[in-house]
Amino acid sequence: MKQLLRLILFIPCFAFTQICAATYVCPPCNHPCDTTAYQQPGVCAHCGMTLVEKNEQALKDQKITVCFFLYDGVEVLDFAGPMEVFSYAGFKIITVAKTKAPLLSQGILKITPDYSIQDAPQADIFAVFGGSDDVATNDPEVISWIKSMDSATKSYFSVCTGAFILGKAGLLDQLTVTTFHKSITNLQKAVPNAKVLQNVRYVDNGRVITTAGISAGIDGALHLVSKLRGKDVAEAVAKQIEYDKYVPEQGMDLSSAEPPKTKISNKER
């Protein structure tokens, strides 16, 4: 009788333990391992990222959307590097151009945008890149569209001379920024009330992140992933893409100082 009673008490306790047992998952990286569950902590066997408890990950599972604004003559590595990083970090990436017509990157890569500025959805992060940036900088319709998206945009991210586009939209005023090493002087002239630095991979002002030229966009993207997903995720992504150049100390993070958020004034609109 005692054994039967113990069995009756044991079964629900065992079931409860199984239900409450922690389940560990891989942070989203847009690969099949996103749906793999583990019963013990450790690292993902596929991508090498540190596993987290499923309940903890549920808080982060909401997709972060990044709008990649592209144009004719955009530099390939400027956007392709960050695209690789954000993709492995599980971000949703959409490509937007002025129209949906195919455009040419550096005269070699044909790109068909997902959206035009007429039907592009809102995104959490607006990213813009260098190359023939005057195509966008000198287009009033494009600049007006960027300004119109400001209220819904949480972060801005520029690579290389893409900073000129943000500057034209009034988003770099009073900030410390950087750009392609040969364009430091020109950006300072274009945005005289900003402080333009050289010899730094990226500068994070909190809401606005600007990076130096071309490959530095990878560093800035990894930094943004570290902020939003955690340092371990950024390091795992860097390892996955075999980018051993990533040294966070080569960037400048001013976000902890919590400067005023750069918002486009009604006058600038």
N, C-alpha and C positions, 0 to 999 in steps of 0.2 A: 504493500500500500504506500509506504514511504517512497519507494522507488518510482511508483506511478506519479505521485505528487511532485517529486523532483523533476520528472520528465515533463509534466504539464507546465511547470514553472520555467523550465529550461528552454522549451521550444519558442515561446514568445520573446524571451530575452535574446535568444540567438538571432531570431528574425529581426528584432529591433537593432541589434548590433550590426547586422548585415546592411540594413537600410541606412543606418547612420554612418557606416564606414566611409571614410573620406575617399573621394574619387579625384584623381589628378588628371589634368589635361594640358595639352600644349597650347601656349598662347597662339592666336590665329596667325597663320603665315601663308594662307591661300594655297595650301598643299593638302594632300589626302590625310595627313596626320592631324589636321584640325578636328577630325571626328573620332580620333583614337582616345580611349580612356585607359588610365593606368590605376592600379590599386595601391601603388606606393610612390612616394616622391622620388625625384631623380631628374633625368634629362630625357627629352624625346629621342627615341631611337632613330627617327628619320631626319630631323632638322637640328638636333642638338640643343634646343632651347630648354631652359629650366622649367620643369612642370610646376603648375600652380593648382591649388584646390579649385574644383569646379565651381563652387559657390563664389569664390573670390574672382574667378575669371568671368563669371556671369555679369559682374559689374562693369567689365571692360568689353564685353562682347558686342556692344553697339558699334557698328561699323563707323569708322572715321572716313569721311569722304574728302578726297583731294581733287580740286579742279586744276588740271594742267592746261594753261592757256598757251596755245601754239600759234605760229604764224610762219609765212614763207621765209626761209632763211634761218630758222631757229637752229642753234647748235645741237648736234645729236647727243653728245655726252652730257650737255647741260641738263637735258630732261631725262635721258635714258638712265643715267646713274641713279638719281633720286627715285625714278620710277621702279627700278629694281629693288631699292631699299624699302620703299613704302609698300610694295607688293608683298615682299617677304614678311613685313611687319603686320600684314593682314588689313591694310587700308584699302578702301575702294577708290579706284582712280578713274576719273572721267577726263576725256580730252575735249577741249573746246577751242574753236577758232572763230574768226569773224563770220565766216560762212562754213557750210558743210563741204565745200569743194575741196578736193585733195590738195594738199600743200607739199612743198618740197623742202626738206631739211638739208642744208649744206649742198644742195644740188644733187644729192645722191639717194636720199631716203624719202619715198612718197608716203604720206600719212593722210588717212581719211578720218577727220575728227568725228567724235561721237555726237557732238552738238555744235550749234552755232550760238552766237551771243543772243539770238532771238529766242531760243528755247532751252538754254542751259539751266539745269536745276541748281538750287542753292547747294553750296559745299561748305564744309567746316574749314578747309584750308584752301587758300588761293595761291597757286604756284606759277611763277613766270620766269622765263629763261632768256639767256643772251643769244647773240647772233646778230641778225639784221634787225635789232630791236627798234630802230627808227620806224619800221613798218607799223608797229603798234603805238610807239610813243607819239608819233605825228598824226595819229588817226583819232580825231575828236570823238567819233562814235564808240571806239573801243574804250577810250579813257572814261567816257561818260558811263559806259556799261560797268566798268570796274567800280566806279564810285557808287553806282546804284546797288551793287551787291554788298556794300560795306556793312550794313546793319546785321546781316546774317553771317558774315565771315568772322570766324574766331581767330584765325592766324593767317599771316601773309608770309610767303617764302619766295625769295628771289635768288637766282643763281647768276653769277657773272654780271653782264650788263643788263640783265632783267631788272636790276635795281633802278635803271633809268625810267622804266615803265611805272614802277611804284612811285618814284619821285614825281613823275608828271601827274599822277593821280593825287598828289598831296599827302602821301602816306609815310614819307621819310622826314618830314619837318621836325626839327628839334631832336632827332635821333642820332645815335652813333651807328654808322653803317660801313659796309665795305662793298667792293666790286672787283672786276677784272683788274689786274695790276697795271695795265696800260691805260685804264680809264679812270683812275683815282682823281686826277686833276679835273677831268671833264665832268665827273659826277659832282665834285665839289662846286663847280661853276653852275651846274644845273640845279643843285639843291643847296644854295649858299648857307642856309640856316641849319644844315645837318653837319655832323662831324664825320668825315670820311677817312677811314683807317686803311693803311696798307700793312702787308706782312701779317695778316690774320686770316685764318681759314673761314671763319664765320663770325657774325656778331648777332647775339640774341637779345632783343630789346623787350622780350615778353610776348608781345603780339606780333611783332615784325622780326623776321630772321632774314638777314642778307648774307650771302656767301661770296667768297672770292671766285676766281674764274674756273669754269669747266669742271675739273675733277673735284674741286672743293665743294661742289653741290652734294657729293656723296657724304662728306663729313657733316654738312649742315643737316642733311636728311637723317643721318644716324643720330645726331643730337636731338632732333625733333622727336624721333622714335623713342629715344631715352626718356624724354620729358613725358611723353604720353603713354608709353607702354612699360617703361622701366629700363634701367641700365643693362640688366641681364638680357633683355630682348634685343637691344641695340648691339650688344657684343655678339650675340648669337647670329644676328643678321650679318654683321661684319665678317664673322667667321665663315658663314655659309657662302657669301659672295667672294671669299678669299681677299678681303680688302684689309691688308695688314698695315696700311698707312694711317688708319683711324687713331688719332691721338686727341682725345677731348680737350686737353690743355692747349691745343693750338687754336682753339676758338675762344671767343670772349662771350661769357654769359652775364648779361646785365639784368636779366629778368628778376633776380632775387631782390634787386633794389626797388622793384615795383614802380617803375616810372609811370606817368599818366598814360593811359591807353591812347594810341594815335587814332583819332577818329576824324573823318573828313567833315569839315565844318559846312554849314549850310551855304556859306559864302562861296566855298570852293565847288560845291555842287552846281 
